């Protein structure tokens, strides 16, 4: 991504689409959350505890990966259909590196990449 100051992030539980606000052809970076789970081993209680631990670890890795990608931006719009954007905002709020970012959260429906780009253009004033 080029060095711009504004970024849109369409976020759900397992996908994040990072889209810079730019007048050039837009570039989308997709970051996926991975849940490596072996369901064949252990009893149900052990599986539940293991799955919970794996999910927490996976989400932390996922959020850290997104965080590394957005650290250079100044203004960010988090949008999407689920509460995943709020969970990510909470994650960012606990890290001093992100305290200077201007972050807004908007609820939206599911969107394809073109709809996401249109949303970002309209949000940042170029629609």
Order of alpha helices (4+ residues) and beta strands (2+ residues): beta-beta-beta-alpha-beta-alpha-beta-alpha
